[in-house]
Amino acid sequence: MMQNMPRYPQILLFTIFTLTSIEYLQSGMIAFGAGPIMGEIGAAPEEFSLISATYACVAIAAIAKQRWFAERLGWRRFVMLSLAFFMLGAALCAVSTTYLEFMAGRVCMAMGGGTLMTSARVLVNLFPPSPKRFTGIRYFATALAVGSSSAPWLSSVAISHDSWRWIFGILIILGAVASVLALVCLPVETPARELHTESHPVLLMVLIAGTFVVLYALQRSYYDFYGDFAMLASAGVLGLMALAYFVHAMHAHKRTLLNIGSLHNTRYWSGVALFTACYTLMAATNYMLPALLQRGLGFPWEVIGQVQATGLATTVLTWAVMAVILPKKPAAKKYYLIGFTALAIFGWRIANFSPSANLWTDFVPALAAYGVFVMLVLATTAMHTFREVQHHETVFSHAQQVKNMLSQFGGSLGISLATLLLQTRTAMHYSAMNTHFVAGDPFYEQSLRQMSEAYAQTGTAQSAALASAGLAQSLTQQVTLLATLDYFWIVAAIGVIGAVVMLVQRALK
């Protein structure tokens, strides 16, 4: 049967764009503003990563149930209900003053927002196979680029005006816009009852519990490794067993919640694995960049946001070039090779930063290389991963759900790993440098005397105490800088490994 063109196709394109933008904006803005948000709600870094793990668990459950709800509610009601939960959660986060209040808001956001990107990509297939469908993919990918590049700037504007709560105000406004667009253009029809996928509440709870336990065990591994290793290892194994049981159950039925049995091909699972790795890396990098620039180098938030937005604008430019080249030269190898090489350049340039680094001449070119990596690798993977699962609407929807469930897992894992790495390396560098921060050390005494004299010349009272406090602040800034630079050496190594693998492999042309 010939698929009809949807009503109001241009409004549908804007709906796809807005839904995708919301997902990348919310993840990018909250990762950028993690430091100020933690300070305002009184959350320690490990508590903030726990919030991220909880968000991921709820989002994964929501994505798993997406097709089930859409079949019974219709796309219009489902998307509008998702946006309602998302906006309510954003409002709760905006008015929160404690760690638990903020977590409750994030849980509510995950119930609705976790499905938005999956919905946007599946809605592209409302267009019949034609150039119009590729236009839908272009709107989807452009939203990815615009959301990723503008998130740091929007977040920095809110933070620099002492109002981090506007991060969530922006999301509420975009959610309202998306609701109006969805009301106008999305279909209300539902498939026949005999075509509905099935669900089981116990299996859903197994999925949630397994995901949370695995993420929690990983998150606590640094803090409780020596004291509770056996408990953490047991919890991790139990979580993996729960997830394995969920996957096994999905294989056992034809009309189950997620028809994983229909996704058995190497291309798909290789692409999903790469997606998960990329989202892990991107989440960790989004957490580390503000820590480097604000806490390590001391730049103000507003300037950091402007610089990051300028550097990441290459995601938009890269996609503009790819959209022209891809239809003519779709072979993936060259895009991957350039993308991972750009990642290696990004990590190497940042890892060699010094306190005298210039944001515009040193940082922007490095971040531009990172933008090239994000767009080339993600867009190329998206174009090739789903090639063999597009023959059936339900199978394609399930393929998108599985991919985005693992991406949510990767995003949470990235923040947890970045938090652990930053604290571990900070403690190590602090231990090494603190040996010189004692009375009697010639370097410490000389620096203290110079700073005391400088304060005394300005007529400031208690110049010795102020000088000591200033040196302590300088020490903290230096160890934070060294710890974040260590992370970017890891990024450079990942880029080199990825480029070498792509260079020597023969499966992709």
C-alpha positions in Angstrom: 0.0 0.0 0.0 1.3 3.5 -0.9 2.1 5.5 2.1 0.4 8.9 2.1 2.2 12.2 2.7 1.3 13.5 6.3 -0.9 16.5 6.8 1.1 19.7 7.3 4.5 18.3 6.4 6.4 21.5 7.1 4.9 21.7 10.6 5.9 18.0 11.1 9.5 18.9 10.2 9.5 21.7 12.8 8.1 19.2 15.3 10.9 16.8 14.6 13.4 19.6 14.9 12.0 20.9 18.2 11.7 17.5 19.9 15.3 16.6 19.0 16.6 20.0 20.1 15.0 19.7 23.5 16.9 16.4 24.2 20.3 17.7 23.3 19.7 21.1 25.0 18.6 19.5 28.3 21.5 17.1 28.5 24.1 19.8 27.3 22.8 22.6 29.5 22.6 20.5 32.7 26.0 19.0 32.2 27.5 22.5 31.6 25.8 23.9 34.7 26.5 20.9 36.9 28.9 22.8 39.2 26.6 25.8 40.0 23.5 23.5 40.3 25.3 21.2 42.8 26.2 24.3 44.8 22.7 25.6 44.9 21.0 22.3 45.8 23.7 21.2 48.2 24.6 18.0 46.3 28.0 16.4 46.4 29.5 15.2 43.1 28.6 11.6 43.9 25.0 12.6 44.6 24.8 14.5 41.3 26.0 11.4 39.4 23.4 9.4 41.3 20.8 11.8 40.0 22.1 11.1 36.5 21.9 7.4 37.1 18.3 7.7 38.3 17.3 9.8 35.3 18.9 7.2 33.0 16.9 4.4 34.6 13.6 6.1 34.4 14.3 7.3 30.8 15.3 3.7 29.8 12.0 2.4 31.2 10.0 5.2 29.4 11.8 4.4 26.1 11.1 0.7 26.5 7.4 1.4 26.8 7.3 4.1 24.1 5.9 1.9 21.3 3.4 0.3 23.7 2.0 3.7 24.7 2.1 5.2 21.2 0.0 2.2 19.8 -2.7 2.8 22.4 -2.7 6.6 22.6 -1.7 7.6 19.1 1.3 9.8 18.3 -0.4 13.1 19.1 -1.6 12.2 22.6 1.5 10.3 23.4 3.9 13.1 22.4 1.8 15.7 24.2 1.6 13.6 27.3 5.4 13.1 27.2 5.9 16.8 26.9 3.6 17.5 29.8 5.6 15.3 32.1 8.8 16.8 30.8 7.6 20.4 31.5 6.3 19.5 34.9 9.6 18.0 35.8 11.5 21.0 34.5 9.3 23.2 36.7 10.1 21.1 39.7 13.8 21.4 39.0 13.5 25.1 38.6 12.0 25.7 42.0 14.0 23.0 43.9 16.3 24.0 46.7 17.4 20.6 47.9 19.0 17.5 46.4 15.9 15.4 46.8 13.6 18.0 45.3 15.9 18.3 42.3 16.1 14.5 41.9 12.2 14.3 41.9 12.1 16.9 39.1 14.7 15.0 37.1 12.7 11.7 37.5 9.6 13.5 36.2 11.5 14.9 33.3 12.8 11.5 32.4 9.3 10.0 32.4 8.4 12.3 29.5 11.7 13.6 28.0 13.4 10.3 27.8 11.3 9.4 24.7 11.4 12.7 22.8 14.4 11.9 20.6 13.2 8.4 19.8 9.8 9.8 18.9 11.4 12.4 16.7 13.4 9.9 14.7 10.4 7.5 14.3 8.2 10.4 13.2 10.5 11.0 10.3 9.1 7.7 8.9 5.6 9.3 8.6 7.0 10.6 5.4 6.9 8.0 2.6 10.2 6.8 1.1 11.2 9.9 -1.0 13.4 12.9 -0.9 11.0 14.3 1.8 12.0 11.6 4.2 15.7 12.5 3.8 14.6 16.1 4.5 13.2 14.8 7.8 16.5 13.2 8.6 18.2 16.5 7.8 16.0 18.4 10.2 16.7 15.7 12.9 20.5 15.9 12.4 20.4 19.7 12.2 18.6 19.8 15.6 21.3 17.6 17.0 24.0 20.0 15.8 22.1 23.2 16.9 21.2 21.8 20.3 24.7 20.5 21.0 26.4 23.8 20.0 23.9 26.2 21.7 23.5 24.4 25.0 26.7 25.8 26.6 25.9 29.3 25.6 22.3 29.3 26.9 23.4 27.6 30.1 26.2 30.1 30.6 23.9 33.1 30.1 21.6 31.8 32.8 24.4 31.0 35.2 26.3 34.3 34.7 23.1 36.2 35.6 22.8 34.2 38.8 19.7 32.4 37.6 20.6 28.7 36.8 16.9 28.0 37.1 16.4 29.6 33.6 18.0 26.5 32.2 14.7 24.8 33.0 12.7 27.8 32.0 14.1 27.6 28.5 13.2 23.9 28.3 9.6 24.6 29.5 9.2 27.2 26.7 10.5 24.8 24.1 8.3 22.1 25.4 5.2 24.4 25.1 6.2 25.2 21.5 6.6 21.5 20.7 3.2 20.7 22.3 1.5 23.2 20.0 3.2 21.8 16.9 2.3 18.3 17.9 -1.3 19.2 18.4 -1.5 20.6 14.9 0.3 18.0 12.8 0.6 14.6 14.5 -1.8 11.8 13.7 -4.3 10.5 16.2 -4.9 7.1 14.6 -3.9 3.9 16.4 -3.1 0.5 14.9 -5.5 -2.4 15.1 -5.6 -4.1 18.5 -4.2 -7.4 17.3 -1.0 -5.6 16.1 -0.3 -4.1 19.5 2.9 -5.0 21.3 2.6 -6.7 24.7 4.1 -5.7 28.0 4.6 -7.2 31.4 5.1 -5.0 34.6 7.4 -7.5 36.2 9.8 -7.4 33.3 9.8 -3.6 33.2 10.7 -3.6 36.9 13.5 -6.1 36.2 14.8 -3.7 33.5 14.7 -0.7 35.9 16.2 -2.5 38.8 19.0 -4.1 36.7 20.0 -0.8 35.1 20.0 1.1 38.4 22.0 -1.5 40.3 24.7 -1.7 37.5 25.0 2.1 37.4 24.9 2.5 41.2 27.6 -0.2 41.6 29.8 1.6 39.0 29.2 5.0 40.6 30.1 3.8 44.1 33.1 1.7 43.1 35.5 4.5 43.8 34.1 5.6 47.1 33.4 2.1 48.6 35.9 0.0 46.6 38.0 -1.2 49.6 35.3 -1.2 52.3 32.5 -2.9 50.3 34.1 -4.5 47.3 32.2 -7.8 47.8 28.9 -6.0 48.0 29.5 -3.8 45.0 30.7 -6.8 42.9 27.7 -8.8 43.9 25.3 -6.0 43.2 26.9 -5.5 39.7 26.6 -9.2 38.9 23.0 -9.3 40.0 22.2 -6.2 37.9 23.8 -7.8 34.8 21.9 -11.0 35.5 18.6 -9.0 35.7 19.4 -7.3 32.4 20.3 -10.6 30.8 17.0 -12.1 31.9 15.1 -9.1 30.4 16.9 -9.6 27.1 16.1 -13.3 27.2 12.5 -12.6 27.9 12.3 -10.2 24.9 13.5 -13.1 22.7 10.8 -15.4 23.9 7.8 -13.7 22.4 6.9 -12.3 19.0 4.8 -9.4 20.1 6.8 -8.5 23.2 7.7 -5.0 24.4 10.9 -5.0 22.4 11.3 -7.5 19.6 15.1 -7.9 20.0 15.0 -11.1 18.0 14.3 -9.1 14.8 17.4 -7.1 15.3 20.0 -9.8 14.8 22.5 -8.4 12.4 26.1 -7.3 12.9 25.7 -3.9 11.3 23.0 -2.9 13.7 24.7 -4.0 16.9 28.1 -2.6 15.9 26.4 0.7 15.3 24.6 0.6 18.6 27.8 -0.2 20.4 29.5 2.8 18.8 26.6 5.1 19.6 26.8 4.0 23.3 30.5 4.7 23.4 30.1 8.1 21.8 27.3 9.2 24.2 29.5 8.0 27.1 32.4 10.1 25.8 30.3 13.1 25.0 28.6 13.1 28.5 32.0 12.9 30.2 33.4 15.7 28.0 30.5 18.0 28.6 31.1 17.6 32.3 34.9 18.1 32.1 35.0 21.1 29.8 33.4 23.6 32.3 35.5 22.1 35.1 38.7 22.8 33.1 37.8 26.3 31.9 36.0 27.7 35.0 37.6 25.8 38.0 40.9 25.0 36.4 41.7 28.2 34.4 39.3 30.7 36.1 37.4 32.0 33.1 33.9 33.5 33.8 30.9 31.4 32.9 29.5 33.8 30.3 32.8 33.8 28.3 33.1 30.0 28.5 29.6 29.6 27.1 30.3 31.9 24.2 33.5 30.2 23.4 32.1 26.7 23.5 29.1 27.7 21.4 31.5 29.3 18.8 33.7 26.2 18.7 30.8 23.7 18.5 29.3 25.7 15.7 31.4 23.4 13.5 28.8 20.7 14.1 26.3 22.7 12.1 28.9 23.4 9.4 30.0 19.8 9.2 26.4 18.6 8.8 25.8 21.2 6.1 28.7 19.7 4.1 27.7 16.1 4.9 24.1 16.6 3.8 25.5 17.4 0.3 28.2 14.7 0.1 26.4 11.8 1.8 23.9 11.0 -0.9 26.7 10.9 -3.5 29.4 9.2 -1.5 27.8 7.2 1.4 30.8 5.0 2.1 31.5 5.3 5.8 35.2 4.7 6.2 36.4 8.2 5.3 33.9 9.9 7.6 35.0 7.7 10.5 38.7 8.2 9.8 38.4 12.0 9.7 36.1 12.0 12.7 38.4 10.0 15.0 41.4 12.0 13.8 39.6 15.2 14.8 38.9 13.7 18.2 42.6 12.9 18.7 43.5 16.5 17.7 40.9 17.8 20.1 42.2 15.8 23.1 45.8 16.5 22.3 45.3 20.2 22.0 43.4 20.5 25.2 45.7 18.2 27.1 48.6 20.6 26.3 46.9 23.6 27.7 48.7 25.8 30.2 47.4 28.6 32.5 48.4 31.1 29.8 46.1 29.5 27.2 43.9 31.9 25.2 40.3 30.9 24.8 39.8 32.2 21.3 43.1 31.2 19.7 43.8 28.0 21.5 40.5 26.6 22.8 38.1 27.4 19.9 40.1 25.6 17.2 40.4 22.5 19.5 36.7 22.5 20.2 36.0 22.9 16.5 37.8 19.6 15.9 35.5 18.1 18.6 32.5 19.4 16.8 33.7 17.7 13.6 34.1 14.4 15.5 30.6 14.6 17.0 28.8 15.2 13.7 30.9 13.0 11.4 30.7 9.9 13.7 27.2 10.2 15.0 25.6 11.1 11.6 27.6 8.4 9.8 26.6 5.8 12.4 23.0 6.8 12.2 23.0 6.5 8.4 24.4 3.0 8.4 23.2 1.4 11.6 19.5 1.2 10.7 19.9 0.2 7.0 18.9 -3.4 7.5 16.0 -2.8 10.0 13.9 -0.2 8.0 11.8 -2.8 6.3 9.1 -2.8 9.0 7.8 0.1 11.0 7.6 -1.7 14.3 11.1 -3.3 13.9 12.5 0.1 13.1 10.8 1.6 16.1 12.2 -1.1 18.4 15.7 -0.6 16.9 15.5 3.1 17.8 14.3 2.3 21.3 17.1 -0.1 22.0 19.7 2.3 20.6 18.4 5.2 22.7 18.1 3.1 25.9 21.7 2.2 25.6 22.6 5.8 24.8 20.9 6.9 28.0 22.9 4.3 29.9 26.1 5.6 28.2 25.3 9.2 29.1 24.8 8.4 32.7 27.9 6.2 32.7 29.9 9.1 31.2 29.0 11.5 33.9 29.7 9.0 36.6 33.1 8.1 35.1 34.0 11.8 34.7 33.1 12.5 38.3 35.1 9.6 39.6 38.1 10.5 37.4 38.1 14.1 38.3 38.0 13.4 42.0 40.6 10.6 41.8 43.1 12.6 39.8 42.5 15.7 41.9 43.3 13.8 45.1 46.4 12.4 43.5 47.7 15.7 42.3 46.8 17.4 45.6 48.7 14.8 47.5 51.8 15.3 45.3 51.7 19.2 45.4 50.6 19.5 49.0 54.0 18.4 50.2 55.3 21.9 49.2 52.4 23.7 50.9 54.0 23.6 54.4 55.8 26.1 56.6 59.6 25.8 56.0 59.3 24.9 52.3 61.4 27.5 50.4 58.9 27.9 47.5 56.0 28.2 49.9 57.7 30.7 52.1 58.8 32.8 49.1 55.3 32.9 47.5 53.7 33.7 50.9 56.1 36.6 51.5 55.5 38.0 48.0 51.7 37.8 48.3 51.8 39.3 51.9 53.9 42.2 50.6 51.5 42.8 47.8 48.5 42.9 50.1 50.4 45.1 52.6 51.1 47.7 49.8 47.4 48.1 49.2 46.8 48.8 52.9 44.9 45.6 53.4 44.7 44.4 57.0 45.7 40.7 57.8 47.8 40.5 54.7 49.5 37.2 55.9 46.1 35.5 56.3 44.9 36.7 53.0 48.1 35.5 51.3 47.8 32.1 52.8 44.1 31.8 51.6 45.2 33.0 48.2 47.8 30.3 47.9 45.3 27.6 49.0 42.9 28.8 46.3 45.8 28.7 43.7 46.7 25.2 44.8 43.1 24.0 44.3 42.9 25.6 40.9 46.2 24.0 39.8 45.3 20.5 40.9 41.9 20.8 39.2 43.6 21.9 36.0 46.0 19.0 36.1 43.2 16.5 36.8 41.1 17.7 33.8 44.1 17.7 31.5 44.6 14.0 32.4 41.2 13.3 31.1 41.9 14.9 27.7 45.0 12.7 27.3 42.6 9.8 27.5 40.4 11.4 24.9 43.4 11.8 22.6 44.2 8.2 23.0 40.7 7.1 22.2 40.8 9.2 19.0 44.1 7.6 17.9 42.8 4.1 18.6 39.6 4.8 16.7 41.5 6.3 13.7 43.9 3.3 13.6 41.0 0.8 13.8 39.2 2.5 10.9 42.4 2.7 8.9 43.2 -1.0 9.1 39.6 -2.5 9.0 38.2 -4.0 5.8 34.5 -4.3 6.5 33.7 -0.6 5.8 34.8 1.0 2.5 
